[in-house]
Amino acid sequence: MTITIPDGVATLGAESVYWVPAIANPATGATVAELNAGTPIQCAINSFAPNGDQGSSQDLRLCSVDELENPGRNKITISAIELVYDPQMPTNTTAYAAYSALAPRAKGFLVDRRGMPHAQAFAAGQFVDIYTVTLGERNRVAITAGSDGEKFKTSIKPFVSGARYLDKAVVA
């Protein structure tokens, strides 16, 4: 048997996260036009942390000394997104487009494209993960004394409010 060790893909600078207000049919992917209508937020945020936690149920059998289990529901979550902003220019939609786009209670999609430079344009044949979300409220991130060079940030929690679509192709 031949053992194959995949190279993997370096993560540094190779992720794009977009806020996209509308995707007609996310189950079949997103179009280049839909994605281009979105707002890139990756340069305004520290991290993007989607996660899942799958429950289980016991499967006990009278004939077995082992405790088996069955897969249960998968709870999808996304950690609160922290983004930089200027508290004296909160309406500057050019410099702080992510702050403006991620409006409290907005419904839409967070689209995560991994494995490509964030500056590379969307093109048919690329793959993305699409999360249906409703945004929570903005909350200010505390400033810690003695943190040289720290930036003002706010956070907003994306609540996964619909289906998650992994490995969906970008279409023309």
C-alpha positions as CSV (number, residue, x, y, z in Angstrom):
1,M,0.0,0.0,0.0
2,T,1.3,3.4,-1.0
3,I,1.1,6.1,1.7
4,T,0.3,9.6,0.3
5,I,1.0,12.6,2.5
6,P,-0.8,15.7,1.0
7,D,1.1,19.0,0.9
8,G,-1.8,21.0,2.5
9,V,-2.3,24.7,1.8
10,A,-0.7,27.5,3.8
11,T,-3.3,29.6,5.6
12,L,-1.4,32.9,5.8
13,G,-3.3,35.5,3.7
14,A,-5.3,32.7,2.0
15,E,-8.8,33.3,3.2
16,S,-11.5,35.7,2.2
17,V,-14.7,36.3,4.2
18,Y,-17.5,38.2,2.6
19,W,-20.8,39.5,3.9
20,V,-23.3,38.8,1.1
21,P,-26.9,40.1,1.5
22,A,-28.5,37.8,-1.1
23,I,-27.7,34.5,-2.7
24,A,-30.6,33.1,-4.9
25,N,-29.8,29.4,-4.4
26,P,-27.0,28.8,-1.9
27,A,-27.6,25.0,-2.1
28,T,-26.2,25.0,-5.6
29,G,-23.5,27.6,-4.9
30,A,-23.1,31.4,-5.4
31,T,-22.6,33.3,-8.6
32,V,-19.6,35.5,-9.2
33,A,-22.0,38.5,-9.4
34,E,-23.7,37.7,-6.1
35,L,-20.3,37.4,-4.4
36,N,-19.0,40.6,-6.0
37,A,-22.1,42.4,-4.7
38,G,-21.0,41.4,-1.2
39,T,-18.6,43.3,1.1
40,P,-15.1,41.8,1.9
41,I,-14.6,41.9,5.6
42,Q,-11.4,39.8,6.0
43,C,-9.1,42.8,6.4
44,A,-11.2,44.4,9.1
45,I,-11.5,41.3,11.3
46,N,-9.2,39.3,13.5
47,S,-10.6,35.8,12.8
48,F,-13.5,33.9,11.4
49,A,-14.4,30.9,13.6
50,P,-17.2,28.7,12.4
51,N,-17.6,25.5,14.3
52,G,-19.8,22.5,14.8
53,D,-20.6,20.4,17.8
54,Q,-22.4,17.1,17.0
55,G,-24.5,15.5,19.7
56,S,-25.0,11.8,20.0
57,S,-27.4,9.2,21.6
58,Q,-26.6,6.0,23.3
59,D,-27.3,2.7,21.5
60,L,-27.4,0.1,24.3
61,R,-27.9,-3.5,23.3
62,L,-28.8,-6.3,25.7
63,C,-26.3,-8.6,24.1
64,S,-23.3,-6.3,24.3
65,V,-21.0,-5.1,27.0
66,D,-20.1,-2.1,24.8
67,E,-21.9,1.2,24.8
68,L,-22.5,2.2,21.2
69,E,-23.6,5.6,20.0
70,N,-25.5,7.2,17.1
71,P,-24.8,10.6,15.6
72,G,-27.2,13.3,16.7
73,R,-27.8,16.9,15.6
74,N,-24.9,19.1,14.6
75,K,-25.0,22.5,16.2
76,I,-23.4,25.1,13.9
77,T,-22.0,28.2,15.5
78,I,-19.8,31.1,14.5
79,S,-17.9,33.0,17.2
80,A,-18.5,36.7,17.5
81,I,-16.6,38.7,14.9
82,E,-14.4,41.5,16.2
83,L,-13.7,44.2,13.7
84,V,-11.8,47.5,13.7
85,Y,-13.6,50.8,13.3
86,D,-13.1,54.5,13.9
87,P,-15.5,55.6,16.7
88,Q,-15.4,59.2,15.2
89,M,-16.2,58.0,11.7
90,P,-18.8,55.2,12.1
91,T,-20.6,56.2,8.9
92,N,-17.5,56.2,6.7
93,T,-18.6,53.4,4.3
94,T,-15.4,53.5,2.3
95,A,-12.7,53.1,5.1
96,Y,-15.0,51.1,7.3
97,A,-17.1,49.1,4.9
98,A,-17.2,46.0,7.1
99,Y,-18.6,48.0,10.0
100,S,-21.3,49.5,7.8
101,A,-22.2,46.2,6.1
102,L,-22.4,44.2,9.3
103,A,-25.5,45.9,10.6
104,P,-27.4,44.7,13.7
105,R,-30.3,42.3,12.9
106,A,-29.3,42.1,9.2
107,K,-30.0,38.7,7.5
108,G,-27.7,37.4,4.8
109,F,-24.8,35.1,4.2
110,L,-21.2,34.9,5.4
111,V,-19.1,33.4,2.7
112,D,-15.7,31.9,3.5
113,R,-13.3,31.2,0.6
114,R,-10.2,29.3,1.9
115,G,-7.0,28.4,0.2
116,M,-6.6,31.4,-2.2
117,P,-5.1,34.9,-1.7
118,H,-7.8,37.2,-0.4
119,A,-7.0,39.7,-3.2
120,Q,-7.8,37.2,-6.0
121,A,-11.1,37.9,-7.7
122,F,-13.9,35.4,-7.5
123,A,-14.1,33.1,-10.5
124,A,-16.2,30.2,-11.6
125,G,-14.8,26.9,-10.4
126,Q,-13.6,28.1,-7.0
127,F,-15.2,26.7,-3.8
128,V,-16.7,28.5,-0.9
129,D,-18.5,27.7,2.4
130,I,-21.8,29.6,2.8
131,Y,-23.4,30.3,6.2
132,T,-27.0,31.6,6.5
133,V,-26.9,34.1,9.4
134,T,-28.8,36.8,11.2
135,L,-26.5,39.3,12.9
136,G,-26.8,40.2,16.5
137,E,-26.1,43.5,18.2
138,R,-22.9,45.4,18.1
139,N,-20.9,45.3,21.3
140,R,-17.8,47.3,22.0
141,V,-14.6,45.4,22.7
142,A,-12.8,46.5,25.9
143,I,-9.5,48.4,25.7
144,T,-6.9,47.0,28.0
145,A,-4.5,49.3,29.7
146,G,-0.9,49.0,28.6
147,S,-1.7,47.4,25.2
148,D,0.5,49.4,22.9
149,G,-0.9,49.9,19.4
150,E,-4.3,48.4,20.1
151,K,-7.1,49.4,17.8
152,F,-10.7,50.3,18.7
153,K,-12.9,47.3,17.9
154,T,-16.5,46.3,18.0
155,S,-17.9,42.8,17.9
156,I,-21.0,41.3,16.4
157,K,-22.3,37.8,16.8
158,P,-23.5,36.0,13.7
159,F,-26.3,33.6,14.6
160,V,-26.6,30.6,12.2
161,S,-30.2,31.0,11.2
162,G,-30.4,28.6,8.3
163,A,-28.6,26.0,6.4
164,R,-24.8,25.8,6.1
165,Y,-23.4,24.9,2.7
166,L,-19.8,23.5,2.6
167,D,-17.7,23.1,-0.5
168,K,-20.1,24.9,-2.9
169,A,-18.8,25.9,-6.3
170,V,-18.7,29.4,-7.5
171,V,-20.7,29.6,-10.7
172,A,-20.5,32.1,-13.6
